[in-house]
């Protein structure tokens, strides 16, 4: 989900750059790129990817003792 938001932010930054539109002195192209990189880093770090209703998986399985 965060990767999709990062792609949208980068798309918005590209459109604003191609149209030469400025949003003031504090928000510029570099700000959009930094936000998109932050979102990609969070995505790659696994933030927001946990499904709360999910059960099972390799961590919850117990080994059978023989």
Order of alpha helices (4+ residues) and beta strands (2+ residues): alpha-alpha
